[in-house]
Amino acid sequence: PVLPKYLRSGFHCAIGMSNPAFGKGENCGKCYEILSTSDTGQGGTPGKASSAVIMVSNGGAGGDAHFDCIMESFYKITTARTGKFDIKFRETPCTEVTGPPVAINWADKNAYYCKMMFENIGGWGSLAGVRACIDGTKCQDLQQFAGATWTNCPQGEGNAITFELTQTPPSGTSKKVSCSCPGSWPWDTGYRCKCQKNF
């Protein structure tokens, strides 16, 4: 499956406006360990402090350091079904992501425009950059459009395209993975290429 286990099992949350901020999706796909710091919610809701690792799936959840979680993950963190709980959190590797990344064409077949989605990103869960090369010679850095989608592929047709995916963990040391996709470019809408390895 393309969707990571976190999304398929309800262990994902929307995040707020800052610390971490969803922005245009820079933190989409990242994983956080969230720890409830009290057995009681802010309004007296009974619960039991626990923790879970979740994946960021959306934004718009509220203010600073705010996570709005799907029920399965909320219950695992608080053992409550409702309420607002004080938490601590830290970014963590997405250890439950298995298999290679997948590149998907979300736009019409077009040699002059692309909208690529990169799913199933392992390691720290999100991409800091993407570079594409048609036939190994026409290369260009893509621009993040929103979340896991990127635009600005090199223009033209070719016999293959390679994507270089870059990830920057909290330590700041970037890591790159090459994703070779043989076959003619541009792709049909919805065409998928499985990369050879993950972060």
C-alpha positions as CSV (number, residue, x, y, z in Angstrom):
1,P,0.0,0.0,0.0
2,V,1.1,3.6,-0.7
3,L,-0.4,5.0,2.4
4,P,1.9,4.5,5.5
5,K,0.6,2.4,8.4
6,Y,0.1,5.6,10.5
7,L,-2.5,6.9,8.1
8,R,-4.2,3.5,7.6
9,S,-4.5,2.8,11.4
10,G,-5.7,6.3,12.6
11,F,-2.3,7.4,14.1
12,H,-2.2,10.8,12.4
13,C,-3.0,14.4,13.5
14,A,-3.5,17.9,12.1
15,I,-1.1,20.5,13.4
16,G,-1.5,24.1,14.3
17,M,-0.1,27.5,13.2
18,S,3.4,27.2,14.8
19,N,5.8,25.0,16.7
20,P,5.3,22.9,14.4
21,A,3.5,24.9,11.7
22,F,1.8,23.1,8.8
23,G,2.6,26.1,6.5
24,K,2.1,24.9,2.9
25,G,2.9,21.4,4.0
26,E,6.6,21.5,5.0
27,N,5.9,19.3,8.0
28,C,3.3,17.0,6.3
29,G,4.4,13.4,6.7
30,K,6.7,14.0,9.7
31,C,6.3,11.9,12.8
32,Y,6.1,13.0,16.4
33,E,6.0,11.2,19.7
34,I,3.2,12.8,21.7
35,L,3.1,12.3,25.5
36,S,0.1,13.3,27.6
37,T,1.5,15.0,30.7
38,S,-1.6,14.5,33.0
39,D,-4.3,11.9,33.8
40,T,-6.8,14.8,33.6
41,G,-7.7,17.0,30.6
42,Q,-7.7,20.8,30.9
43,G,-11.5,20.9,31.6
44,G,-11.3,18.0,34.1
45,T,-11.8,15.2,31.5
46,P,-10.7,11.9,33.0
47,G,-8.0,10.0,31.2
48,K,-4.6,8.3,31.7
49,A,-1.3,9.8,30.6
50,S,0.2,7.7,27.8
51,S,2.0,8.3,24.5
52,A,1.9,7.4,20.8
53,V,3.9,8.1,17.6
54,I,1.7,9.9,15.0
55,M,2.2,11.2,11.5
56,V,1.3,14.8,10.5
57,S,-1.5,14.6,7.9
58,N,-3.0,18.1,7.8
59,G,-3.0,21.6,9.1
60,G,-5.4,24.2,10.5
61,A,-5.7,22.6,14.0
62,G,-5.3,25.8,16.0
63,G,-2.4,27.7,17.6
64,D,1.0,27.0,18.9
65,A,2.1,23.4,19.7
66,H,-1.4,22.1,18.9
67,F,-2.1,18.6,17.6
68,D,-5.7,17.6,16.7
69,C,-5.6,13.8,16.4
70,I,-7.8,11.2,14.9
71,M,-9.6,9.2,17.6
72,E,-7.4,6.1,17.6
73,S,-4.3,8.1,18.3
74,F,-6.0,10.5,20.7
75,Y,-7.3,7.6,22.7
76,K,-3.8,5.9,22.8
77,I,-2.3,9.2,24.1
78,T,-5.0,10.1,26.7
79,T,-7.2,7.0,27.1
80,A,-10.1,9.6,26.7
81,R,-12.6,10.0,23.9
82,T,-12.9,13.8,24.2
83,G,-11.2,16.8,25.8
84,K,-8.1,18.9,25.6
85,F,-4.9,17.6,27.3
86,D,-1.5,19.1,28.0
87,I,1.2,17.4,26.0
88,K,4.9,17.2,25.4
89,F,6.2,16.1,21.9
90,R,9.3,15.5,20.0
91,E,10.0,14.8,16.3
92,T,11.0,11.2,15.7
93,P,11.8,8.9,12.7
94,C,8.8,7.3,11.0
95,T,9.8,3.8,11.8
96,E,6.5,2.2,10.6
97,V,6.9,3.4,7.0
98,T,7.9,0.3,5.0
99,G,8.7,-0.2,1.3
100,P,10.0,2.4,-1.1
101,P,8.7,5.9,-1.9
102,V,6.3,6.3,-4.7
103,A,6.3,9.1,-7.3
104,I,2.8,9.8,-8.8
105,N,1.8,12.2,-11.6
106,W,-1.1,14.3,-10.4
107,A,-1.3,16.5,-13.5
108,D,-2.4,15.9,-17.1
109,K,0.2,14.3,-19.3
110,N,2.2,17.5,-20.2
111,A,5.8,18.0,-21.3
112,Y,5.7,21.6,-19.9
113,Y,3.9,21.2,-16.6
114,C,4.0,18.6,-13.8
115,K,2.4,18.1,-10.4
116,M,4.2,15.2,-8.7
117,M,3.2,13.6,-5.4
118,F,5.8,11.7,-3.4
119,E,4.2,9.2,-0.9
120,N,5.5,6.7,1.6
121,I,8.5,8.8,2.6
122,G,10.5,7.0,5.3
123,G,13.2,8.3,7.6
124,W,12.0,11.6,9.0
125,G,8.9,11.5,6.9
126,S,9.0,14.6,4.7
127,L,11.1,16.0,1.9
128,A,13.2,19.2,2.0
129,G,13.8,19.1,-1.8
130,V,13.3,17.3,-5.0
131,R,15.4,17.5,-8.2
132,A,14.3,15.9,-11.5
133,C,16.4,15.0,-14.5
134,I,15.0,13.9,-17.9
135,D,17.4,11.5,-19.6
136,G,20.1,12.5,-17.1
137,T,20.7,15.8,-18.8
138,K,17.7,18.2,-18.5
139,C,17.7,18.8,-14.7
140,Q,15.7,21.2,-12.5
141,D,14.8,21.7,-8.8
142,L,11.1,21.2,-8.2
143,Q,9.1,23.6,-6.0
144,Q,6.9,22.4,-3.1
145,F,3.3,23.2,-4.1
146,A,1.4,21.9,-1.0
147,G,2.0,19.0,1.3
148,A,3.5,16.1,-0.6
149,T,3.0,17.7,-4.0
150,W,5.7,19.4,-6.0
151,T,5.7,21.3,-9.4
152,N,8.3,22.8,-11.8
153,C,9.7,19.7,-13.5
154,P,12.2,20.2,-16.3
155,Q,10.4,20.8,-19.6
156,G,10.4,18.5,-22.6
157,E,10.1,14.8,-23.4
158,G,12.4,11.9,-22.7
159,N,13.0,8.2,-22.3
160,A,13.3,8.3,-18.5
161,I,13.2,10.6,-15.5
162,T,15.1,10.4,-12.3
163,F,14.1,12.2,-9.0
164,E,16.6,13.0,-6.4
165,L,14.8,13.2,-3.0
166,T,16.4,15.2,-0.2
167,Q,15.5,14.9,3.5
168,T,16.8,17.1,6.3
169,P,16.5,15.5,9.8
170,P,16.5,17.7,13.0
171,S,20.4,17.2,13.1
172,G,20.6,19.3,9.9
173,T,22.6,16.8,7.9
174,S,20.8,16.2,4.6
175,K,20.4,12.8,3.1
176,K,19.5,12.0,-0.6
177,V,17.8,9.1,-2.3
178,S,17.7,8.6,-6.0
179,C,14.5,7.4,-7.7
180,S,15.0,6.1,-11.2
181,C,11.9,5.8,-13.4
182,P,12.5,4.2,-16.8
183,G,10.0,4.7,-19.6
184,S,8.8,7.7,-21.6
185,W,8.3,11.1,-20.0
186,P,5.8,12.8,-19.5
187,W,3.6,10.3,-17.7
188,D,-0.1,9.8,-18.0
189,T,-2.3,11.2,-15.2
190,G,-2.0,8.9,-12.2
191,Y,1.1,7.0,-13.4
192,R,3.2,5.7,-10.5
193,C,6.9,4.9,-10.2
194,K,8.2,2.9,-7.2
195,C,11.6,4.2,-6.1
196,Q,14.4,1.7,-5.5
197,K,15.0,2.5,-1.8
198,N,13.8,4.7,1.1
199,F,15.6,6.9,3.6
